[in-house]
Amino acid sequence: MSSRSHWEAVYRSRSTQAVSWYRPHLDVSLALLRQAGLDASTRLVDVGGGASTLVDDLLELGLTDITVLDLSRTALDVARERLGTRGKAVRWLAGDLLEADFVPAAFDLWHDRAVLHFLAAPEDTARYAAQVMCALRPGGHAVIGGFAPDGPERCSGLPVARRSPADIASVLGPAFRLVGVSTERHITPAGTAQIFAYALLERR
Ligand SMILES: C[S@@+](CC[C@H](N)C(=O)[O-])C[C@H]1O[C@@H](n2cnc3c(N)ncnc32)[C@H](O)[C@@H]1O
């Protein structure tokens, strides 16, 4: 099954509030994004945003330039429908972040919760780093979170690469400075604890 088919099948068969990564609010992400600096003019891309409520909270904070990119059009439609007319202010892109044609320096902030952790092959992580490097302006920030070294070995039935904040920083390479870290003990809707690690990185 291709990656796109996997994610479409997940979002077609499960309520978005039942998936293991669901949280009512992405509190740790929001805290790190605030640390990086958020205002109405901040240009933010949420890669692999799925149907998460981060976009709702960012709109509530007054952001006017938000892009949500995901492999699953179904997930994006769930978020768009939830937001109603507010969703018209958001750019919704269905596609693979590794293949996306980002305009250079188009964003001040890059957000990824539980997407990089699916990438382990060196060619994929190198491509991911190149995409962040292209999409972010110099001085822009990336907030990236995924399963920590003591987190689970699989997510959505797929194997993951578990990383510390320093490991995430090393994926992005020397063009990025690690300026913040956080951990999260996420409780899935089924009641299982999962440890996440987050890195806040500044593009030099
Ligand atoms: C574990 S979910 C996390 C969703 C959301 N970030 C959250 O925290 O609620 C992973 C998401 O990444 C998306 N995804 C996986 N690989 C992707 C890729 N290469 N490009 C874009 N989206 C991807 C999936 O469709 C799914 O919505």
The ligand as an SDF file (V2000), in Angstrom:
LIG
                    3D

 27 29  0  0  0  0  0  0  0  0999 V2000
    0.4800   10.9200   12.8090 C   0  0  0  0  0  0  0  0  0  0  0  0
   -0.4100   11.9980   11.7710 S   0  0  0  0  0  0  0  0  0  0  0  0
   -0.1710   13.5740   12.5680 C   0  0  0  0  0  0  0  0  0  0  0  0
   -1.1910   14.6080   12.1660 C   0  0  0  0  0  0  0  0  0  0  0  0
   -1.0250   15.9750   12.8290 C   0  0  0  0  0  0  0  0  0  0  0  0
    0.2750   16.5370   12.5520 N   0  0  0  0  0  0  0  0  0  0  0  0
   -1.2720   15.8900   14.3100 C   0  0  0  0  0  0  0  0  0  0  0  0
   -0.3310   15.9860   15.0860 O   0  0  0  0  0  0  0  0  0  0  0  0
   -2.4370   15.7370   14.6950 O   0  0  0  0  0  0  0  0  0  0  0  0
    0.6780   12.1120   10.3590 C   0  0  0  0  0  0  0  0  0  0  0  0
    0.1020   12.9620    9.2500 C   0  0  0  0  0  0  0  0  0  0  0  0
    1.1010   13.1810    8.2720 O   0  0  0  0  0  0  0  0  0  0  0  0
    0.5710   13.0020    6.9910 C   0  0  0  0  0  0  0  0  0  0  0  0
    1.7250   12.6150    6.1430 N   0  0  0  0  0  0  0  0  0  0  0  0
    2.4850   11.5010    6.2480 C   0  0  0  0  0  0  0  0  0  0  0  0
    3.4950   11.5290    5.3630 N   0  0  0  0  0  0  0  0  0  0  0  0
    3.3640   12.7070    4.6800 C   0  0  0  0  0  0  0  0  0  0  0  0
    4.0920   13.3180    3.6190 C   0  0  0  0  0  0  0  0  0  0  0  0
    5.1740   12.7160    3.0900 N   0  0  0  0  0  0  0  0  0  0  0  0
    3.6760   14.5090    3.1530 N   0  0  0  0  0  0  0  0  0  0  0  0
    2.5780   15.1160    3.6910 C   0  0  0  0  0  0  0  0  0  0  0  0
    1.8460   14.5940    4.6970 N   0  0  0  0  0  0  0  0  0  0  0  0
    2.2370   13.4040    5.1840 C   0  0  0  0  0  0  0  0  0  0  0  0
   -0.5130   11.9620    7.1590 C   0  0  0  0  0  0  0  0  0  0  0  0
   -1.4820   12.0010    6.1530 O   0  0  0  0  0  0  0  0  0  0  0  0
   -1.0710   12.3390    8.5340 C   0  0  0  0  0  0  0  0  0  0  0  0
   -2.1100   13.2740    8.4260 O   0  0  0  0  0  0  0  0  0  0  0  0
  1  2  1  0
  2  3  1  0
  2 10  1  0
  3  4  1  0
  4  5  1  0
  5  6  1  0
  5  7  1  0
  7  8  2  0
  7  9  1  0
 10 11  1  0
 11 12  1  0
 11 26  1  0
 12 13  1  0
 13 14  1  0
 13 24  1  0
 14 15  1  0
 14 23  1  0
 15 16  2  0
 16 17  1  0
 17 18  1  0
 17 23  2  0
 18 19  1  0
 18 20  2  0
 20 21  1  0
 21 22  2  0
 22 23  1  0
 24 25  1  0
 24 26  1  0
 26 27  1  0
M  CHG  2   2   1   9  -1
M  END
$$$$
